[in-house]
Amino acid sequence: MFSDASWETRNSVSGGIVLLYGCSVVWWSRRQNSVALSSAEAEYMAASVAGREAIYLRDLLESLGHGVVGPTPMLLDSKSAIDLTRDPVAFKKTKHILRHAYWLRDVVSRNVLAPSHVSTENQLADVLTKALPPALHRAAIRLLLHAHT
């Protein structure tokens, strides 16, 4: 699962892509309801939405008899947002986004989701969150069409 946010506008834009066997099965792009105070917060809120989508898909697969083994990889290009999912000290700075913060930190601590860093160049959700120059847009679409994560 890829998650990204753009902090270029007042209400950040979240985007995400959930892959199943290398195919995009869920994707979205939408404005966040609240104003993020930092790019890390915008990325964290996007990751929370992506996490809910991934858990819904995990539950659906389980109900269809397909066992899900191990945590779902959550690929973020923000190391700060990843730190917020694990670090109790950094977590205390998220009082204003507590519902998102508690939920995401809980599923990460229970090993349901496993956030890890992906370089911006390999962030598939980037194309859903911001306008890219034509060459970068084409490269992102090429990556998305050939995703095998």
C-alpha positions as CSV (number, residue, x, y, z in Angstrom):
1,M,0.0,0.0,0.0
2,F,1.3,3.5,-0.9
3,S,0.2,6.6,0.8
4,D,1.1,10.2,0.2
5,A,0.0,13.8,0.9
6,S,0.6,17.2,-0.6
7,W,1.0,20.0,1.8
8,E,1.0,22.7,-1.0
9,T,-2.6,23.9,-0.4
10,R,-4.5,25.0,2.7
11,N,-6.3,21.6,3.0
12,S,-3.7,19.0,2.0
13,V,-4.5,16.4,-0.6
14,S,-4.3,12.7,0.4
15,G,-3.8,9.9,-2.0
16,G,-3.2,6.3,-1.8
17,I,-3.0,3.0,-3.7
18,V,-3.6,-0.5,-2.4
19,L,-2.1,-3.3,-4.5
20,L,-3.1,-6.9,-4.4
21,Y,-0.8,-9.3,-6.2
22,G,0.8,-6.3,-8.0
23,C,-2.5,-4.9,-9.2
24,S,-4.2,-1.7,-8.1
25,V,-7.5,-2.6,-6.4
26,V,-8.1,0.5,-4.4
27,W,-7.0,4.1,-5.1
28,W,-8.2,7.6,-4.0
29,S,-7.3,11.2,-4.0
30,R,-9.2,13.7,-1.9
31,R,-8.7,16.9,0.1
32,Q,-8.2,16.4,3.9
33,N,-11.0,17.7,6.1
34,S,-8.8,19.6,8.4
35,V,-5.8,21.9,7.9
36,A,-2.5,20.1,8.6
37,L,0.1,22.0,10.7
38,S,3.0,20.3,9.0
39,S,3.8,18.1,6.1
40,A,4.4,15.2,8.5
41,E,0.9,15.6,9.9
42,A,-0.6,15.7,6.4
43,E,1.3,12.5,5.5
44,Y,0.3,10.9,8.8
45,M,-3.4,11.7,8.2
46,A,-3.1,10.3,4.7
47,A,-1.5,7.1,6.1
48,S,-4.5,6.8,8.5
49,V,-6.9,6.8,5.6
50,A,-4.7,4.3,3.7
51,G,-4.5,2.1,6.7
52,R,-8.3,1.9,7.0
53,E,-8.6,0.9,3.4
54,A,-5.9,-1.8,3.8
55,I,-7.5,-3.2,6.9
56,Y,-10.9,-3.3,5.1
57,L,-9.3,-5.3,2.2
58,R,-7.5,-7.6,4.7
59,D,-10.9,-8.3,6.4
60,L,-12.6,-8.9,3.0
61,L,-9.9,-11.4,2.0
62,E,-10.2,-13.2,5.4
63,S,-13.9,-13.4,5.0
64,L,-13.4,-14.9,1.5
65,G,-11.1,-17.6,2.9
66,H,-7.8,-16.1,1.9
67,G,-5.5,-16.0,4.9
68,V,-3.5,-12.8,5.3
69,V,-0.1,-13.6,6.8
70,G,2.0,-10.9,8.4
71,P,1.5,-7.1,8.4
72,T,0.5,-5.1,5.3
73,P,3.4,-3.0,4.1
74,M,2.6,0.7,4.3
75,L,5.0,2.7,2.0
76,L,5.4,6.3,3.0
77,D,7.9,8.9,1.7
78,S,7.9,10.8,5.0
79,K,10.2,9.5,7.7
80,S,8.6,11.9,10.1
81,A,5.2,10.3,9.6
82,I,6.7,6.9,10.0
83,D,8.3,8.0,13.3
84,L,4.9,9.2,14.5
85,T,3.5,5.7,14.2
86,R,6.2,4.2,16.5
87,D,7.8,6.9,18.7
88,P,5.8,7.7,21.9
89,V,7.7,11.0,22.3
90,A,6.9,12.3,18.9
91,F,3.4,10.9,19.3
92,K,2.7,13.3,22.2
93,K,3.0,16.1,19.7
94,T,-0.2,14.9,17.9
95,K,-2.8,16.0,20.5
96,H,-4.8,17.8,17.9
97,I,-5.2,14.7,15.7
98,L,-5.7,12.2,18.4
99,R,-8.2,9.9,16.8
100,H,-6.1,9.3,13.7
101,A,-3.0,9.1,15.9
102,Y,-4.3,6.6,18.4
103,W,-5.8,4.4,15.7
104,L,-2.8,4.2,13.4
105,R,-0.3,3.8,16.3
106,D,-2.5,1.0,17.7
107,V,-2.6,-1.0,14.4
108,V,1.1,-0.5,13.9
109,S,1.9,-1.7,17.4
110,R,-0.3,-4.8,16.9
111,N,1.7,-5.6,13.7
112,V,-1.3,-5.2,11.4
113,L,0.4,-2.5,9.3
114,A,4.1,-2.1,8.8
115,P,5.1,1.4,7.8
116,S,8.4,1.8,5.9
117,H,10.1,4.4,3.8
118,V,9.9,4.6,0.1
119,S,11.8,7.1,-1.9
120,T,9.8,9.9,-3.5
121,E,10.9,8.6,-6.9
122,N,9.2,5.3,-6.2
123,Q,6.1,6.7,-4.4
124,L,3.2,5.5,-6.6
125,A,0.6,7.7,-4.8
126,D,2.5,10.9,-5.7
127,V,0.6,11.1,-9.0
128,L,-2.6,11.3,-7.0
129,T,-1.7,14.2,-4.7
130,K,0.0,16.9,-6.8
131,A,0.5,18.2,-10.3
132,L,3.8,16.8,-11.6
133,P,5.9,17.9,-14.6
134,P,5.0,15.9,-17.7
135,A,8.2,13.7,-17.5
136,L,7.6,12.9,-13.8
137,H,3.9,12.2,-14.4
138,R,4.8,9.7,-17.2
139,A,7.4,8.1,-15.0
140,A,4.8,7.7,-12.2
141,I,2.2,6.2,-14.5
142,R,4.8,3.8,-15.8
143,L,5.7,2.8,-12.3
144,L,2.0,2.3,-11.4
145,L,1.4,0.2,-14.5
146,H,4.3,-2.1,-13.7
147,A,3.9,-2.3,-9.9
148,H,4.7,-5.7,-8.5
149,T,4.9,-4.9,-4.8
